[in-house]
């Protein structure tokens, strides 16, 4: 069944939100997307999609100092994307929503389509 123009892109089929409620919802979505809008944070989310990781592993993965890694992880945590748990001297992180893997699949599809379009454009010259 094809979505109607009124429900396309919405995650619920409920009543149309007020303009103020819609703006608040888009602002909340933007907060999540801003948290993902950094290569290091995308790398962390991608690796956390495979399972829980210690902050030491994420530090080694990024090749950054611990304070910089912690700042990136705080951004992700404040956006509600990851959770942490302290065990002894180390902190372990995991994704709150495993569906982020689907988001990366979507992004990869967009990148492939862009590359294909670019190649077709070059071939036609």
Buried (B, 14 or more C-beta within 10 A) or exposed (E): EEEEEEEEEEEEEEEEEEEEEEEEEEEEEEEBEEBBEEEBBBBBBEBBBEEBBEBBBBBEBBEBEEEEBBEBBEBBBEBEBBBBEEEEEEBBBBBBBEEBBEBBEEEEEEEEEEEEEEEEEEEEE
